Amino acid sequence: MKRKTKLIAVLALTSLAAATLGACAAGGNPYPLLHSHGSDVKVRYDATGGSFGNGKIDIVDVLKSEDVEKGIARLLEPGSDVRGRTPAENSTVNRTGYNLIGWYSKRTPRVDASGNPLNDEGEPCEAEEQGYVYEGLWEFKDGYSVNKLTMPDLTEVTDEEGNTSYELTLYAAWAPGYTYDFYYEKSAGEWEKYGSYTQISQTLAVPNWNAGTGELTMGGVPKRENYSLTALYQDEAKTLPYAKDKLLTRTQETIVHTGVIDKERGTSSNMVMPVYTEWREGTWYRISTANQFASSFSATGSYEILKDLDFKNVSWPGSSVGFEGSIVGEGGVKKISNLTSTQSNSNVAGGMFGELKATASIRYITFENLTFNLGTATRQQGGLYGLLAGNISRDATVQNVTVSGTIRLGNLVKEHNFTNFTIGLLSGNLVTLGISTANIKVEVQQVSIGYDDSGNPNMGWPVTFEVLEDGTVHVSENADKSHNPNPASAE
């Protein structure tokens, strides 16, 4: 059955003008018509595994031999805008995952010195098709060929009716995309491939830190779950890094693929290149602003704090979170200040964090002027509240950490009848891991005076408190609503 294909034919005249003819080959062949007009030279474009346009198009340029005898120097390149916008789209050659090397007038099957077939990579054929070696590069510039087409370039063809025509086939030569194979060190000196990435470009951007989110933008480098990339190397010995300072700069650096394309022969080699990676556990962020920290914060995240962070006018999302990641001051102690957290009705534990779990690690951080608003206590028994966390695991890691700030007791404590309970200064379960509670104070918030059904005032200073020697705060109902229960300003 004849393949139904659209033919794009371009009639190149001696004036170098071009007329585009289109014909559907469903029932007839346009060549006899063209031949009757004196167009007896056909330059075919063989996509060699690729396709033109929608994949149902062939490209043939049709000329007159009398013009070729004079020398035609301006054949049109497939995809050239000179063909017109729609013809250019239709005539663009594509092959998924490959780079077009060029167009060539001759090709021979690719073999090794012993005549064994080789694939496009120059490797012995296994499941792949045999590749080609090309000659006669046909170069184009600004949509036109640089080469001069002459009669010796053509093959003479005589059909059954005795008509003579001349043909030239230009073959597309392709190079596979540049492939990067990524390896991680499974154990000392033992490398295991964990992913690959293929692209058309020969340069791959090294991952860099996003200035907005603080996360590492990986680009084409595959991720490993629950790990963060720290370095990329050219060699297994890890002596030749691809980026300065192990990815800690934000400079856009690149990995240049070592694959080689031989344009004269239309071949490629070494198109698969290994890259050796280094990782650390956790999903790490590099934080320079309070907004970055708040927007990227999660229970399992790990954060390098690069600068002091001021949370004035920045909402904090962690007051009920069971944190199990890491927070570390990069290069020394960093300050996190003016952070406010608020207890809601349903949370059984609260503070800056709901909980610091066993895997949590906080190092080289000063928490300054924290505020914890304990507007209400939990409706469930056993609620835990403290300025830093409701609960701190004894297995959590705390190193070079100081905390200062205020716990504020609000009117909802009284409204919900939680007026006879004890909270912790630093943590609800009284675990401090060596952090002093000396710089944590407690305040009662005054509220508007309300009235009961009899018109008697029933609000004002609804609760009072007492800081006990064990580092806890006992909260009780304030019998004298007009009396300020805050010791520092008591009347």
C-alpha positions in Angstrom: 0.0 0.0 0.0 1.4 3.4 -0.9 2.1 5.6 2.1 -0.1 8.7 2.2 2.4 11.5 2.6 2.4 15.2 2.0 5.2 16.3 -0.3 6.7 19.8 0.1 8.5 20.7 -3.2 10.4 23.9 -3.7 11.2 25.1 -7.2 14.5 27.0 -7.1 14.9 29.3 -10.1 18.0 31.0 -11.4 16.8 34.2 -9.9 17.0 32.4 -6.6 13.3 33.0 -6.0 11.4 30.1 -4.5 7.8 29.0 -5.1 6.3 26.4 -2.7 4.1 23.7 -4.1 2.1 21.3 -2.0 0.5 18.1 -3.1 -1.1 15.1 -1.4 0.2 11.8 -2.7 -3.0 9.9 -1.9 -3.8 9.2 -5.5 -1.1 10.7 -7.7 2.5 11.7 -8.0 3.4 15.3 -8.6 6.7 14.5 -10.3 5.3 14.0 -13.8 3.7 17.4 -13.6 6.9 19.0 -12.4 8.8 17.1 -15.1 6.6 18.5 -17.8 7.5 22.0 -16.7 11.2 21.1 -17.0 11.9 20.4 -13.4 13.9 17.3 -13.6 16.3 17.5 -10.5 15.1 16.3 -7.2 17.0 17.0 -4.0 15.5 14.7 -1.3 16.0 15.1 2.5 16.2 11.9 4.4 15.4 12.4 8.1 17.4 9.2 9.0 15.2 8.1 11.9 13.8 11.6 12.5 10.7 13.2 11.0 9.5 16.4 9.4 6.6 18.3 10.9 3.8 16.0 12.1 5.7 12.9 10.9 3.7 12.5 7.7 5.7 14.9 5.5 8.6 14.4 3.1 10.8 17.2 1.9 12.0 17.4 -1.8 13.4 20.4 -3.5 12.8 20.4 -7.3 15.0 22.3 -9.7 15.9 22.4 -13.4 19.0 20.7 -14.7 19.9 23.7 -16.9 20.1 25.8 -13.7 22.2 23.2 -11.9 24.6 23.2 -14.8 25.3 26.8 -14.0 25.7 25.9 -10.3 23.1 26.4 -7.7 24.5 27.7 -4.4 21.3 28.3 -2.5 19.2 25.2 -1.7 16.8 25.9 1.2 17.5 24.3 4.6 14.7 22.3 6.1 12.9 24.4 8.7 14.2 27.6 7.2 12.0 30.7 7.5 12.8 31.3 3.9 10.3 28.5 3.1 7.5 30.6 4.8 6.1 30.3 8.3 3.9 27.3 7.8 6.3 25.4 5.5 9.1 26.2 7.9 7.1 24.5 10.7 6.2 21.6 8.5 9.7 21.1 7.2 11.5 21.3 10.6 13.3 18.0 11.3 13.0 16.4 14.7 14.2 13.3 16.5 13.4 13.0 20.2 16.5 12.8 22.3 18.9 13.6 19.5 20.9 16.5 18.2 21.0 17.2 14.5 24.7 17.2 13.5 24.1 18.2 9.8 23.1 17.1 6.3 25.4 14.9 4.2 25.4 13.7 0.6 26.9 10.3 1.3 26.7 7.7 4.1 28.0 4.2 4.8 27.2 1.8 7.6 29.3 2.3 10.7 31.7 -0.6 11.4 34.8 -1.2 13.4 38.2 -2.2 12.0 37.1 -5.8 11.7 33.9 -4.9 9.9 31.6 -5.5 12.9 28.5 -3.2 13.0 28.6 -0.2 15.4 25.7 1.8 16.8 25.3 5.6 16.9 27.7 5.7 19.9 30.4 3.8 18.1 29.8 0.8 20.3 29.2 -2.7 19.2 25.5 -3.2 18.2 23.4 -5.1 20.7 19.7 -4.1 20.6 20.4 -0.8 18.8 20.3 -0.2 15.1 23.6 0.1 13.2 24.8 3.7 12.8 26.3 5.5 9.8 29.5 7.3 8.9 28.8 10.3 6.7 30.7 12.3 4.0 29.9 15.5 2.0 28.7 17.9 4.7 26.1 20.2 3.2 26.4 23.4 5.1 23.7 26.1 5.4 23.8 29.7 6.4 20.8 32.0 7.0 18.5 29.3 5.5 20.5 28.8 2.3 23.1 26.2 1.4 26.8 27.3 1.4 27.7 24.4 -1.0 27.3 24.9 -4.7 25.1 22.1 -6.3 26.5 20.9 -9.6 25.6 18.1 -11.9 28.4 15.7 -10.7 26.7 15.7 -7.3 23.6 14.1 -8.9 22.6 10.6 -9.8 21.0 10.1 -13.2 17.7 8.1 -13.1 15.7 6.9 -16.1 12.1 5.8 -15.5 10.1 3.1 -17.4 8.9 5.7 -19.9 12.4 6.8 -20.7 12.3 10.1 -18.9 15.6 11.1 -17.4 15.8 12.9 -14.1 18.6 13.6 -11.6 18.6 13.0 -7.9 20.6 13.9 -4.8 19.7 12.7 -1.3 20.9 14.7 1.7 21.0 12.6 4.9 20.4 13.9 8.4 23.1 12.8 10.8 22.2 12.6 14.5 24.0 12.5 17.8 22.3 11.1 20.8 21.5 13.6 23.6 24.2 14.3 26.2 23.5 11.8 29.0 24.8 12.2 32.5 24.8 9.1 34.8 24.8 10.0 38.5 26.5 7.9 41.1 26.6 8.0 44.9 29.1 6.4 47.2 27.2 3.4 48.7 30.2 2.6 50.9 33.9 3.7 50.9 35.0 3.4 47.3 31.9 1.6 46.1 29.8 3.7 43.7 26.2 3.0 42.7 24.3 4.6 39.9 21.0 6.2 41.1 19.8 8.2 38.2 20.4 9.6 34.7 19.6 12.8 32.8 19.7 13.4 29.0 19.5 16.8 27.3 20.3 18.4 24.0 22.7 21.0 25.4 26.3 20.1 26.2 26.3 22.1 29.5 24.3 21.2 32.6 23.8 23.8 35.3 25.1 22.9 38.7 22.4 23.0 41.4 22.2 26.4 43.1 20.5 27.8 46.2 17.2 29.6 45.5 17.4 33.1 46.9 13.6 33.1 47.5 12.9 29.8 49.1 16.3 28.8 50.4 16.1 25.4 48.8 18.5 23.8 46.5 17.3 24.0 42.9 18.4 20.7 41.3 17.6 21.3 37.7 18.6 18.2 35.7 20.4 16.5 38.6 18.2 13.8 40.0 17.2 13.9 43.7 17.6 11.3 46.4 14.7 11.1 48.8 15.5 12.4 52.3 19.0 13.5 51.2 20.5 16.9 50.1 23.3 17.3 47.6 26.5 18.8 48.8 28.9 18.3 46.0 29.4 17.0 42.4 32.7 15.6 41.2 34.4 14.6 37.9 36.2 11.7 39.5 35.6 8.8 42.0 38.4 10.1 44.2 36.4 13.4 44.7 39.4 15.6 43.9 37.8 17.5 41.0 34.6 19.3 42.1 32.3 20.9 39.6 31.5 23.8 41.8 33.4 26.1 44.1 33.1 25.5 47.8 31.0 22.4 47.4 27.8 24.1 46.1 27.8 26.7 48.8 28.0 29.6 46.4 25.1 30.9 44.4 27.2 31.3 41.3 25.6 29.6 38.3 28.3 27.1 37.4 28.1 24.3 34.8 29.1 20.8 34.0 30.5 20.5 30.5 29.8 17.1 29.0 32.9 15.3 27.5 30.9 13.8 24.6 32.5 14.5 21.2 30.7 15.2 17.9 32.7 14.8 14.7 30.9 17.1 12.3 33.0 16.0 9.3 32.0 12.4 9.7 28.6 13.0 11.2 29.3 10.8 14.2 29.5 11.1 18.0 31.2 9.3 20.8 31.4 9.3 24.6 27.8 10.6 24.9 27.3 9.1 28.3 29.3 10.6 31.1 29.5 9.7 34.8 29.1 12.3 37.6 30.0 11.5 41.2 27.8 13.0 44.0 28.1 13.7 47.7 25.1 14.0 50.0 24.0 14.6 53.6 20.9 13.3 55.3 17.8 15.5 55.4 16.1 18.1 53.2 18.3 21.1 53.8 17.6 24.8 53.2 19.9 27.8 53.5 18.1 30.5 55.2 18.8 34.2 55.1 15.4 35.8 56.0 12.6 35.2 58.4 10.2 34.9 55.5 12.3 32.1 54.0 12.3 30.2 57.2 8.6 30.6 57.8 7.6 29.7 54.2 9.8 26.6 54.0 9.4 25.3 57.5 8.3 21.7 57.9 8.4 19.1 60.6 11.2 17.2 58.8 13.2 20.1 57.3 16.8 20.9 58.0 17.9 24.5 58.0 21.3 26.3 57.9 20.7 29.8 59.3 23.1 32.1 57.5 22.1 35.4 59.1 20.2 36.7 62.1 16.5 36.4 61.6 14.0 39.0 62.9 10.4 37.7 62.9 8.8 41.0 63.6 5.6 41.1 61.4 6.4 37.5 60.2 4.0 34.7 61.2 5.5 31.5 62.5 3.8 28.2 61.5 5.6 25.8 64.0 3.8 26.4 67.3 2.1 23.0 67.2 4.6 21.1 65.0 6.4 18.0 66.2 9.9 19.0 64.9 12.3 16.2 64.0 14.8 18.0 61.7 17.8 20.3 62.2 18.4 24.0 62.8 22.0 25.1 62.8 23.7 28.5 62.8 26.1 28.3 59.8 29.6 29.5 60.7 28.7 30.3 64.3 25.8 31.4 66.6 22.9 33.0 64.8 20.0 34.9 66.4 16.3 34.2 65.9 14.3 37.1 67.5 10.9 38.6 68.0 9.1 35.4 67.1 5.5 35.0 68.4 3.6 31.7 68.7 0.0 31.2 69.9 -1.7 28.3 71.5 -5.0 27.2 69.9 -7.8 25.3 71.5 -7.1 21.8 70.1 -3.3 21.6 70.5 -2.2 19.3 73.4 1.4 20.7 73.2 2.6 24.2 72.2 5.4 26.7 72.3 7.7 27.9 69.5 7.5 24.2 68.6 4.8 21.8 69.7 7.5 19.2 70.3 11.2 18.6 69.8 11.4 14.9 68.9 14.3 12.5 69.5 15.9 13.2 66.1 15.6 17.0 66.4 18.8 18.9 66.5 19.3 22.6 67.3 22.8 24.0 67.4 24.4 27.5 67.6 21.1 29.4 67.9 20.1 32.2 70.2 16.3 32.6 70.5 15.8 36.1 71.7 12.5 37.8 72.8 10.2 34.9 72.0 6.6 35.3 72.9 4.2 32.5 73.6 0.5 33.5 73.9 -1.3 30.9 76.0 -4.7 32.2 75.4 -6.3 28.9 76.2 -5.4 25.4 77.4 -6.3 22.1 75.9 -9.7 20.6 76.6 -7.8 17.3 77.0 -5.9 16.2 80.1 -2.1 16.2 80.0 -1.5 19.3 77.8 2.1 20.5 77.7 3.2 24.1 77.1 6.5 26.0 77.3 8.2 28.9 75.7 10.5 26.8 73.5 8.3 23.6 73.2 5.5 21.8 74.8 7.5 18.7 75.0 11.3 18.1 74.5 12.6 14.6 74.1 15.6 13.8 76.2 17.2 12.4 73.1 17.0 15.6 71.2 20.3 17.4 70.4 20.7 20.9 71.8 24.1 22.6 71.6 25.1 26.3 72.2 21.4 27.4 72.5 20.0 30.2 74.6 16.4 31.2 75.0 14.8 34.4 76.3 11.2 35.7 76.1 7.7 35.9 77.6 4.8 33.6 78.2 1.5 35.5 78.2 -1.6 34.2 79.8 -4.9 35.3 78.3 -8.5 35.5 79.2 -9.6 32.3 77.4 -7.7 30.3 80.1 -10.4 31.6 82.5 -13.3 31.3 80.1 -12.6 27.6 79.5 -12.1 26.9 83.2 -8.4 26.0 83.0 -7.4 28.1 85.9 -5.8 25.6 88.1 -3.0 24.0 86.1 0.8 24.1 85.8 2.9 24.9 82.7 6.6 24.8 82.1 8.8 27.8 81.5 11.0 26.3 78.8 9.1 23.1 78.1 5.9 21.5 79.4 7.6 18.3 80.4 10.4 20.3 82.2 13.2 18.9 80.0 15.7 21.7 79.3 18.8 19.9 78.0 20.9 22.5 79.8 19.1 25.6 78.6 18.6 28.2 81.4 15.1 29.4 82.2 16.4 32.5 84.0 15.5 34.8 81.1 11.9 33.6 80.7 9.2 35.7 82.3 5.4 35.3 82.6 2.8 38.0 82.2 -1.0 38.0 82.6 -2.9 39.9 79.9 -5.6 42.3 81.0 -8.9 42.0 79.2 -12.0 44.2 78.8 -14.3 43.9 81.8 -17.4 41.9 81.0 -20.6 41.5 83.0 -22.6 38.5 84.1 -26.4 38.1 83.9 -26.8 40.2 87.0 -24.7 43.0 85.6 -21.7 42.3 87.8 -18.2 42.7 86.3 -16.6 39.3 85.8 -13.4 40.0 83.8 -10.4 42.3 84.0 -7.5 40.2 85.4 -9.1 36.8 85.2 -6.0 34.7 86.2 -2.9 35.0 88.4 0.3 32.9 88.4 3.2 31.8 90.5 6.6 30.7 89.3 7.8 27.7 91.3 11.3 26.7 92.1 11.2 23.7 89.8 10.8 25.9 86.7 7.0 25.6 86.4 4.3 28.2 86.5 1.1 27.5 88.5 -1.9 29.3 87.0 -5.0 30.0 89.1 -8.1 32.2 89.1 -7.6 35.7 90.2 -10.2 36.4 92.9 -9.6 40.2 92.7 -10.4 41.2 89.2 -9.2 44.7 89.7 -5.7 43.6 91.0 -2.8 43.4 88.5 -1.3 39.9 89.0 2.0 40.7 87.2 4.6 40.8 89.9 6.8 43.4 88.2 3.9 45.9 88.1 1.8 44.7 91.0 0.1 47.5 93.0 
